[in-house]
Structure formats: C-alpha cells, structure tokens
Amino acid sequence: MNLYLKDKVIIVTGGSAGIGRGISLALAKEGAIPFIIGRTKEKVDACAKEIENLGGIVGKAYAELTNVNECEIAVSTALEQFGRIDGLVNNAGVNDSIGLEHGSVDDFVKSIHKNLTHYYTMAKLVLPQLKKNKGAIVNIGSKTSMTGQGGTSGYAAANGGRNALTREWAVELLPYSIRVNAIIVAECYTPLYDKWIKTFDSPEEKLADITKNIPLENRMTTKEEIADTVLFLLSSRSSHTTGQLLFVDGGYTHLDRSL
C-alpha cells in the first residue's frame, strides 16, 4: 500500500535508538526523509549512515531536548537542509523510576521536564510548518499512564500528560487540518528495556514472566510493529483520524492478562 510519504520530511526525536530508530528506518524505506534529533552523536551518526547505506535520504541534528535553544537550532537545521517539515514524531523519554515514597519533588519536576516538556517544545517549533503543509503529529506514550507501574510517578505522570496533549492539540489544530494521535506502547524490547531487565537477579526468568502476560501470542511488541502504525498515522491513509490513543501492545492494557 502506498502511504504517500515519499519525500515528506518527518522529525523524529530520539530517532537513533530503540523505537525511534525503528521509526526512522521505516520512514526511509517508505521513501520519506527522517530527520533524526538525538543527543548522542555516535548513535545519531550510526543510524543516519545505516539509512544512507539503504539508499535513503536522512537529516540529523544533535540536541539535548530539555534545552530549548538546542531544539530551535535542530529545527532550523532541518529547514535549512530540506526547506520543509511535514510531520513530527515525539518519541524520546526514559522511565527514570522517580517514585513517590523514595522520590523527591525536585526529581519529579526534572522527570516531567525530560519526559513531557520537550513534546510541547518540539510541537511549538514545528507548528508553522505543519500549518503550511497540513502535517501530522504522532506522540509516543506508555501504558504506565493507564495501568501504573509502581515507583515511577514522574514517568507515569508525563505519559498521562502526553495523552492529554494529544487530545488537546487535536482540538486546537482542527482549523489547520493538522492531525494529532498517539501510540501507546506496553512491552517492547529496546536497549533501555534490556538495561532494565538486566537489573534483576534472573533476567531471563523476569522476561518470561512478563511475556506470558501479553495476551496476543505471549510475546513482546516489535519496534517494526510500532513503526508501521506510526507511519500509517503520519500518512494521508489516516486522513480522518485525529485525537486517538492507539494501543499497539498485543492487548496488554485492555485484555485480561490471565488469558
């Protein structure tokens, strides 16, 4: 199916690792131009090189997303290089385990800043281009906003904020035909997930305990499955879909996990 994304310039924050890398590669394979923004030069360069080796076109910028000035420079770089921006994938974040009992107010505020504030920053910066091109925004969120996890108040609250911003922006941007949707992720094996699993005494046992509770096929969601849904939401194939929270999670959030 042609998604009509060829030559569309899509900014992907955190687009060089994990889910973000999967999205960047999928965009390039579809003929779009991913513009990767990340803070780790080596990872950004490696992902960009991988896309170029596949024959794709890619842009990149290095930025700490909590730094508004660096975000401004990154967006300016995209415009200087390609002259347009057609979409935004807000993806970067980290489950930083800032809880209530053992956390602090300062750490909670920092968690919100690094997991939510830059979603607003990036949307604000690209909005003039999205208005001009009738673009789309896809926010990547987490099931923690719905199910809770324990010991991660900052991350859970930030993801609740991502859901709320998705619905709020979908309403505010209706006059410009800008569609805004979110993908809610549950269990997807990324480098950060791997790092977390390895904190347990028996990582393989812990992983098996998690996957047995994922209703559909008792397996992790793949980065490719998330990326495919992101591309659909960015494309004109989803031209009348906005304000939606789509759960690409094998039924983890809403189905009985005892099945």
Buried (B, 14 or more C-beta within 10 A) or exposed (E): EEBBBEEBBBBBBBBBBBBBBBBBBBBBBBBBBBBBBBBEEEBBBBBBEBBEEEEBBBBBBBBBBBBBEBBBBBBEBBBEBBEBBBBBBBBBBEBBBBBEEEBEEEBBEBBBBBBBBBBBBBBEBBBEBBBEBBBBBBBBBBBBBBEEBEBBBBBBBBBBBBBEBBBEBBEEBEEBBBBBBBBBBBBBBBEBBEEBBEEEEEEEEBBEEBBEBBBEEEEBBBBEBBBBBBBBBBBBBBEEBBBBBBBBBBBBBEBEEEE
